[in-house]
Amino acid sequence: MSCFSHFFKRKRGPQQQDDPSDNYFTGSENITRFSYRELVRATSNFDQGNKIGEGGYGPVYKGTLKDGTVIAVKVLSLHSRQGAKEFLNELLAISDVTHENLVKLYGCCVEGNHRILVYNYLENNSLAHTLLDSRHSNIQFNWRTRVNICIGVAQGLAFLHGSVSPHIVHRDIKASNILLDKDMTPKISDFGLAKLLPPDVSHVSTRVAGTLGYLAPEYAIRGHVTRKADVYSYGVLLIEIVSG
């Protein structure tokens, strides 16, 4: 996986002042840059009826592009300082990564103060929404479906941990970050906390982040990030899938 050498380039006139709207994205060839106007149109001006989720990053909306493509639009809250960091982190982590069990990042919007990520839309929401909170879903989870979800998440993690370079440690594997498409294929999402781990490095030290209950003890206590931290979180997820 290629990393970005930089994310933004500044265009200046002879007497221009710094202005966020002058920034433009110059990263991966796989990322489409959407205008803010396009995404306003796609989501009917971010209508509440199109809102499909909410996280620490900000709200997520369902949208439809002019060509009929249905998308999920993740909007950074203008008041989220951490969200700006996670925005860049997510672009760095998965812009050039493709796998059946990972969400597909289509593009982004960097315009003025707006920071927006655009993904493929997944029809069956998150595992937390459909399995653990059955009040909002009529989906029946038989054992075959549960097993397939467990296998799919494991395959996605194995790809992140071993098939891309540098390796990617997700750091926030949990039910709400496992999305399901129309065929119930699981997709790992939300890479805002992900850490890149070079193959010759056993761990990286960082501040502890993630979700209580899913954190590996050695990571929660010492702040050492390894691929094993994701495996621990996956184990907690397995218990939820089996018992939920």
Secondary structure as UniProt FT lines:
FT   STRAND          8..10
FT   TURN            14..15
FT   HELIX           20..22
FT   STRAND          23..25
FT   TURN            29..30
FT   STRAND          32..33
FT   HELIX           36..42
FT   TURN            43..46
FT   HELIX           48..50
FT   STRAND          51..54
FT   STRAND          59..64
FT   TURN            66..67
FT   STRAND          70..75
FT   TURN            78..79
FT   HELIX           81..94
FT   TURN            95..96
FT   TURN            100..101
FT   STRAND          105..111
FT   TURN            112..113
FT   STRAND          114..120
FT   TURN            123..124
FT   HELIX           128..132
FT   HELIX           134..136
FT   HELIX           143..162
FT   STRAND          167..169
FT   HELIX           175..177
FT   STRAND          178..180
FT   TURN            182..183
FT   STRAND          186..188
FT   TURN            192..193
FT   STRAND          195..197
FT   TURN            199..200
FT   STRAND          204..205
FT   TURN            212..214
FT   HELIX           217..222
FT   STRAND          224..225
FT   HELIX           227..243
//
